[in-house]
């Protein structure tokens, strides 16, 4: 079993990352602040931040209960979306003052339509991201970002200046810089963080005010300098569908598979690419959020996704890759087949996992399959 | 463009012989169908059905019942011609292009050096006409590791392509981007698997003045890519040749849409399938005009004579999205015999228009709008999946005086599944039309048997639709 001593700094991160409405959100709201929720990486949080609002990335944290959501979405929809909708409808997300939809996939579109149909939020905006990168689609997306800014300005009676945008971008870069450092520390020869801890840190970055994250991340980095995770059997990469399931990563690591890197949108894909802080802010955001998110819903970008994964396998000395998708997830379900075929062609061991999001019943099966995979790769 | 997974080695995967693939099997079968006489007696039909495999016989017998036989033979023969043309295309130096159902094939027809092969039409023919009803090809797709929730409409065809020495296109047009993830993703994978180009026509999920111009640009981009790939200019003359034929077929479809309004419904239930089968595969050809004309003539005749297959029309139904294709007799014909008119389904939401043929630009713009208005693209590729779908359903439900809607619940349609409850609620709220949500696979018989589907439709109509029509029942208070 992978293990490392958890100090007070890391424990603080873990504690705050495991709740949806953490104490910093509550404090922000008590101070009269507004919170705007978003899910997909095609929504730049910098824009929300520049409006003086708190950008909160919606998560379900492995919530297995979906009984309210199931009366709106169908069982043929992915359980991550059903789980998020459940929390939207059961009151967990009542602290949100706005919702930002984006067309990440068919399921998430349905989730937002049902959320807004059943329990409307006063500010609701749809950022429409093209699926193909062309000069025309980039123009369209830049215009989408400008319309998003305008909608926020009108609804919340604020002004988003270029200076505010640049300042928010700089703050986001400071956050991303910390995350990149944490990833370097886990990808190295002596990993300083477990995969579950890295996910906790990632989740915290989009759920607390910037300065709080920077404080906690710096403390955790300092605390882990010179530390090394021990007791693992193999170094794994986790790739595939959107997941914020700390328990899933813990289950993988509990049987000795240390997750040393990932290619997840709740992970590395969301922050590896830096923003250009010198040029026009909208141009810079459009470039990163359209071109570099490596999401399988971009239909001409497969080679880029594959090469990114191959690069990270090399960088992090990965022994095997776990590609997973939630049942009924189309974009990852098919992309993972391509990835698996391409990696196997290069003799890189792959475990393809289809799973139900947040299902406790699935944990035993996943552990068994990971154990078998570790046996197979000689870990 | 496909990046080339370079994994397909036919000698290794084809362990079943040269005529194992779906395309080969259906094209061979339809070579026989083309040889059937134009008019057949009951005895001749019985004779033909007796010598063909049981499941092939099941599909054909549904179409060859006396009241449908003339039009069915025309439809089957035009499909036969389409398959023959597709088979001969490489021999004539033409490139075969795999297109989705939500794309106007007449654009490809306009090129001298290309031929469109519609993926879902091939799958559907396989399911209707082949022994095994296409399931072995679906299994092949799963054997490659594709998840079992992929769409069988694509998986049957591409399973055959990936798993046997079957037809292989030279390029793929992917036009479901923006309206269906699984369709887009599956075709992306085929493109990568074979290293063949994938040309994408993306529909922005935006019905505003910003969405339309972008779509038109995307459409022009696609035409440019095709011209380059085929090394052929799409001239005004070539376009006009197919657009004029497409216009004629569209006029006939509009005529059929008018006839749908009549009570009792004069259009045979199975024409719903024939209409979009023709649209998705053959628009822009003489065969499409012939088939549409035959359907209009038969429907007009039934209208004039007041013919209806059942004693009376009991309910007028719209299937809100896909139908079921694995047992035509026990869905379309059975419904008709119960007095349940099947006016159309979601794939009949084709919004035919006559394209301005003034010049190349007007024709390309017109074709772009046709592509925009294709089923699925227009509804769930819209700004709001639920509202765009709902608005279209309300429009046709009013126009055709529908009593109810039935959602087939094809399990792979994640976009419609995700908003079907909103649509059901709003159909009731806005126009008092109840919608039944079924669950099943539209193409695979293994998911929900047709007997269960029949039972649910029957109970829905008898217990929900008919009581609504005669007014609310008084509920006696308990003592």
Boltz contact constraints between the chains, C-beta under 6 A:
constraints:
  - contact:
      token1: [A, 72]
      token2: [B, 421]
      max_distance: 6.0
  - contact:
      token1: [A, 73]
      token2: [B, 418]
      max_distance: 6.0
  - contact:
      token1: [A, 74]
      token2: [B, 417]
      max_distance: 6.0
  - contact:
      token1: [A, 76]
      token2: [B, 411]
      max_distance: 6.0
  - contact:
      token1: [A, 76]
      token2: [B, 414]
      max_distance: 6.0
  - contact:
      token1: [A, 76]
      token2: [B, 417]
      max_distance: 6.0
  - contact:
      token1: [A, 77]
      token2: [B, 414]
      max_distance: 6.0
  - contact:
      token1: [A, 77]
      token2: [B, 418]
      max_distance: 6.0
  - contact:
      token1: [A, 103]
      token2: [B, 205]
      max_distance: 6.0
  - contact:
      token1: [A, 105]
      token2: [B, 181]
      max_distance: 6.0
  - contact:
      token1: [A, 106]
      token2: [B, 181]
      max_distance: 6.0
  - contact:
      token1: [A, 106]
      token2: [B, 414]
      max_distance: 6.0
  - contact:
      token1: [A, 106]
      token2: [B, 415]
      max_distance: 6.0
  - contact:
      token1: [A, 107]
      token2: [B, 414]
      max_distance: 6.0
  - contact:
      token1: [A, 109]
      token2: [B, 385]
      max_distance: 6.0
  - contact:
      token1: [A, 110]
      token2: [B, 418]
      max_distance: 6.0
  - contact:
      token1: [A, 110]
      token2: [B, 419]
      max_distance: 6.0
  - contact:
      token1: [A, 113]
      token2: [B, 386]
      max_distance: 6.0
  - contact:
      token1: [A, 113]
      token2: [B, 419]
      max_distance: 6.0
  - contact:
      token1: [A, 117]
      token2: [B, 422]
      max_distance: 6.0
  - contact:
      token1: [A, 128]
      token2: [B, 205]
      max_distance: 6.0
  - contact:
      token1: [A, 128]
      token2: [B, 206]
      max_distance: 6.0
  - contact:
      token1: [A, 131]
      token2: [B, 177]
      max_distance: 6.0
  - contact:
      token1: [A, 131]
      token2: [B, 202]
      max_distance: 6.0
  - contact:
      token1: [A, 132]
      token2: [B, 200]
      max_distance: 6.0
  - contact:
      token1: [A, 132]
      token2: [B, 202]
      max_distance: 6.0
  - contact:
      token1: [A, 136]
      token2: [B, 214]
      max_distance: 6.0
  - contact:
      token1: [A, 136]
      token2: [B, 217]
      max_distance: 6.0
  - contact:
      token1: [A, 140]
      token2: [B, 214]
      max_distance: 6.0
  - contact:
      token1: [A, 299]
      token2: [B, 177]
      max_distance: 6.0
  - contact:
      token1: [A, 299]
      token2: [B, 184]
      max_distance: 6.0
  - contact:
      token1: [A, 299]
      token2: [B, 188]
      max_distance: 6.0
  - contact:
      token1: [A, 299]
      token2: [B, 200]
      max_distance: 6.0
  - contact:
      token1: [A, 302]
      token2: [B, 3]
      max_distance: 6.0
  - contact:
      token1: [A, 302]
      token2: [B, 192]
      max_distance: 6.0
  - contact:
      token1: [A, 303]
      token2: [B, 3]
      max_distance: 6.0
  - contact:
      token1: [A, 328]
      token2: [B, 149]
      max_distance: 6.0
  - contact:
      token1: [A, 330]
      token2: [B, 181]
      max_distance: 6.0
  - contact:
      token1: [A, 330]
      token2: [B, 182]
      max_distance: 6.0
  - contact:
      token1: [A, 330]
      token2: [B, 185]
      max_distance: 6.0
  - contact:
      token1: [A, 331]
      token2: [B, 181]
      max_distance: 6.0
  - contact:
      token1: [A, 331]
      token2: [B, 185]
      max_distance: 6.0
  - contact:
      token1: [A, 333]
      token2: [B, 147]
      max_distance: 6.0
  - contact:
      token1: [A, 334]
      token2: [B, 185]
      max_distance: 6.0
  - contact:
      token1: [A, 334]
      token2: [B, 189]
      max_distance: 6.0
  - contact:
      token1: [A, 337]
      token2: [B, 145]
      max_distance: 6.0
  - contact:
      token1: [A, 337]
      token2: [B, 146]
      max_distance: 6.0
  - contact:
      token1: [A, 338]
      token2: [B, 189]
      max_distance: 6.0
  - contact:
      token1: [A, 338]
      token2: [B, 192]
      max_distance: 6.0
  - contact:
      token1: [A, 341]
      token2: [B, 5]
      max_distance: 6.0
  - contact:
      token1: [A, 341]
      token2: [B, 7]
      max_distance: 6.0
